[in-house]
Amino acid sequence: VSPFTTWTTIANTTSTYTSGALSQTTQFHAIVQSGSCATATSAATTVTVGAGSVGGSVAGGTTICSGSTSGVLTLAGNTGTIVSWESSVSPFTTWTTIANTASTYTSGALSQTTQFHAIIQNGSCPTATSTATTVTVNPISVGGSVTGGTTICSGSTSGVLTLAGNTGTIVSWESSVSPFTTWTTIANTTSTYTSGALSQTTQFHAIVQSGSCATATSTATTVTVNPISVGGSVTGGTTICSGSTSGVLTLAGNTGTIVSWESSVSPFTTWTTIANTTSTYTSGALSQTTQFHAIVQSGSCATALSTATTVTVGAGSTWLGTTSSNWGVASNWCGGVPTATSDVIINSGAPNNPLINTSAVVNNITIGVGATLAFTGTVNSLDIRGSITINGTFTPTNGNVVFGSSSAQNIPALTYDALTINGGSDKTLLGSTIVSTSLTLTSGTITLGTNDLVLGASSSITGGSSSSFIVTNSTGRLIQNNIGASGRTGNINFPIGNSASSYTPVSLNNTGTADNFNMRVISQVNSSYTGQTPTGTTLSSNAVGKTWFINEAIAGGSTVTLTIQWNGADELSSFNRGNSSIGYYNGTNWVSSSISSAGGSNPYFQISSSNSSFGAFSVGDNNSPVPVKLINFTATKIGESVVTNWQTASEINNDHFDIERSIDEKVFEKVGERKGAGNSSSVIDYNFIDETVSAINPQPSTIYYRLKQVDFDGAASYSTIVSIANNHNKTFEILAVQPNPFAENFKLNFATSVSSEVSIQVIDMFGKEVYTGNTNAVSGVNTFQLPANNTLQSGVYFVRLTQDNETKTIKIIKQN
């Protein structure tokens, strides 16, 4: 073989030779020998060996959509020349010659997946076939159709929607509501879909894609959504007289068409169909109260009932209001204007609501739900001889409501302009009640129970007697507002008693600051009270067996004269009305006003003036446990001592006072004694200086004092406890003015810890100084009185004391 320099022996001695298969160009020659001569080499012949055909490979196969070309296909790696190309469709057994001898090829439009290869021949060698490439042809995307659209009620699902007839896979679904221009993607790639709850008519379609072909949209199906049936409301119900028609009833606010109307009579459980599909209806003649409603249906949704209207068929004195609001017009009533025997019914829905502008009188009266009753004009009253039932609204302002039955009645808890009690029977409050203008007690009682009866700031009570008064049989109180110098003045009557047979009124005159006062009375008197709860011993002698609880709304500023009335039957054993007084329980013990003979003659009365503290009051005699009326009790720290001051308005059998001190408000020790006046009906001032405070060891931060009042027989009672801060600060205080109010002159006690001059001014309500003077005060308690030649006119004044640039002021009242 080339380069023909090395030769390989072939064991052949014949004159012919055929080689085996050759793969390289090869030379052949023969070795010849004649006898023993040297060998000779023949001339060589050359067998030229050419390369075989190599098909190579076709590349460029891809995936296309039906109707597209193959794109450029390329042959490479072949040996030999290209004889032709061939193509074949599935199952790729039959090939079709393509007259193309180039190394590239682009097909025409294809509709089936097709393979392509090339035929190669090198010289005279046999042809070879290249490897094939495949052009995959996808069918065009076909959207198909979605079916299953139906009509549903709002809030329901679409039901199963189905896609069919599509070519390609499902990419997603889409939905759109009217006007169906905007679509929302639904992440669903299956051939069925069920929506969630729908509230609007909605279209649905699917998005389909075959291979890499463009997507296609299916035809849509529509799910029609009907709104839920809404019954709406029927209006027009009114009150009619028996035998009249309903008048026009109207349905409004409904959603859906009217299927029919229905009617029902009391108890409104059974309904009768009315063949009416319009929005209005007028009944025939009615003899019973009847309700009407309509049945409404929206599309295929469930039917709905409208709200019903009631046509009330009145009997007797039923309000129609067809003519006007005037109570006194006969045509506004079934049966004419009511009388004292009429049972009146006022229902809602009348064209006009009734207004009382006359002296109306009824037996029983019922104000229905939604109905109203009120007053108008100036001559307007409603006399109720039976009962009143308020299910609607009763506005009793601008009128007088009279409860005038001879039988027991209940008074609803309302705000009345004027309220009159008549008929001689007992009336019971059903709740706390307000009277704005006037309460007239003609005949009969009002029992409060646990409810308050309140008279407004400008109201008044007319009447009040043993046959007509207010019974405070429980915790309920009679409250009258704005009593005092700047409000309602003079004697204000509180006509109260604790039972229907016990009339024990109180008259109250407040010359101080106007305030609201409340009262009630109970049928016992005790030795002590906690609030308004009797404690201690219930007294059985020497007193009136009643306790009047009298209180003001805002403590302080009131100066009240009380007149308390009782009956002989109310007096306990041995009560001496000839030596009696009004007693006040101060939280610790009873204190009393001046002893005097009771006024009146069954009923009797006693008077107590200058009351400024309130709570439990009663009436006792000179042997009852109310011997001393203590006006005030104070303690003031001055230097190392404490000055105690107190006043009594009256004393009975008072032997002495013990002054007691405590450092813990629990254990008290006697530190001094002052002799009592025995019996007195005038104001008496007392004081005691405790000079032993500095001996207390250790020194407490607070010191407490109280008075122990001891009778000649050894009986004792205690005052309230007062406390002072135990410090060493400078003291300058006004202790007391007595009497206050005063008629001629007053005595002002003040305390100071510094001995120096004090200037004093008396100033009237207009800021004018009517007195100016000075006094040389000493450390301790000092007293000031106006000079005898200095007289004041009646009115309110202010006394101003100034020491070392510190000023104290107190109000005083001069009376004629």
Secondary structure, DSSP 8 states (H G I E B T S, - for coil): -TT--S-------SS-------SS-EEE--EE--TTS--EE---EEE------B--EEE---EEETT----EEEEES-BSEEEEEEEEETT--S-EEE---SSEEE----SS-EEEEEEEE-TTS-EEE-B-EEEEEE---B--EEE---EEETT----EEEEES-BSEEEEEEEEETT--S-EEE---SSEEE----SS-EEEEEEEE-TTS--EE-B-EEEEEE---B--EEE---EEETT----EEEEES-BSEEEEEEEEETT--S-EEE---SSEEE----SS-EEEEEEEE-TTS--EE-B-EEEEEE-SEEE--SS-SBTT-GGGEETSS--TT--EEE-TT-SS--EE-SEEEESSEEE-TT-EEEE-SSS-EEEESS-EEESSEEE-TTSEEEE--SS-EEE-S-EEEEEEE-SSSEEEESS-EEEEEEEEE-SSEEE-TT--EEE-TT-EEEE-BTTB-EE--SS--EEEEEESTTSB-S-EEE-EESBTTB---EEEEE-SS-EEEEEEEES--EEEEETTEEEEEE--BSBBS-EEEEEESS-SS--EEEEEEE-GGGB-BT--GGGEEEEEE-SSSEEE---B--EESSSEEEEEEEE---EEEEEEETTSS--EEEEEEEEEEETTEEEEEEEEEEEEEEEEEEEEEESSSSS-EEEEEEEEEEEESS-EEEEEEE--GGG-SS--SEEEEEEEEEETTS-EEE---EEEE------EEEEEEESSSBSS--EEEEEESS-SEEEEEEEETTS-EEEEEEEE--SEEEEE---TT----SEEEEEEEEETTEEEEEEEEE--
